[in-house]
Amino acid sequence: MHWTTLGAYIALDTVLCFIPGPAVMAVVGSALSRSRAGFATASGILTGNFIYFVISGLGIASVILASHGGIRRHQVVRRRISCLSRHPRTGDELS
């Protein structure tokens, strides 16, 4: 990766970090209207994010666990194909 590409990425990421999103606007808006509503809104957003992250993590874990069987089947098939491509007596590659 070029230093210019990395620098552009860091600059863009820094700018995007300072731009408030809809969640920040919701918390600020409710906090300005009523003081305790801002805390409740922030807690709700954090709870929603936590649930989303847990569900995402479980989904990724299930994909990894499910793919283990596929990888194992792939390895078995490769071994069988490599055995078929060898001469039964000498073990040399067939051309």
N, C-alpha and C positions, 0 to 999 in steps of 0.2 A: 504494500500500500504506500502510495506517495505521501509525503508530508503535507502537500497541499490539500489532498483529499481528507486526510485526518484533521487538518486544521479547519477545513470547511465544515466537517461533521461536528467538531467541538463547538464551533461558533454557532451553528444552527441549533444544536442541542441546548446551548446556553440561552439563546434567545427564546426557544420554545419553553424552557423551564420558567421563564418570567411571565409568560402569557397565561393569564388565568383561564381555566376551563369552566365548563358549566357547573361542576361541583363547587368550585371556589365561589362562583357568582351566587349560587344558591345559599351557601353558608353566609356569605357577606350580606346578602339581601335579607335573610331571615334574622341575622344578628342585629342589623340596623333597625329592623322593625320591632323586634322584641329580643331582649338579651338572652333569655333561656332558650328560645327557639333556635338560635345559632348553634348552641351546644347540642341540642337534640338532632338538628340537621347533620352536623358533623359526625355524631355518633352513628346515625343511620347510614351515612355514606361509608364510614369505616366498617360497619358491620356488613354491608353489602359487598364491599371490596374483599373482605375476609372470606365470605362465602364463595364469591367468584374465584378467588385464588385457590381455595381448597378444592372446589369442583374441577378447576383446570388442572391442578396437580394430580388429582385422582384420575382424570382422563388421560393425562400423559403417562402416568404409571401403568394404567391398564393397557395402553397401546404398546408400551415397552414389554410388558409381560406377555401380551398376545403375540408380539412379533418374535419372541424367543422360540416358540414352536415353529414358526415359519422359517427361521434361520436354521433350526435343527433339521427340518425337512430338506432344506436347500443343501445342507452339507451332506446328508445321506444320498441325495440324488447325484451330487457331484462325485462322490466316492464310487457309486455304482457305474456312472458313465466312464470314469477313469479306469475302472476295472475292465469294462467292456472294450476299451480302446487298447488294451495291452494283450500281447500274445500269451496264451494260457501257460505255455511251458517255459519260455525264456523271460517273460516279463517285459520285453522290449516294446516300445511304442509301435503300433501298427500305422503304416502310412497310407 
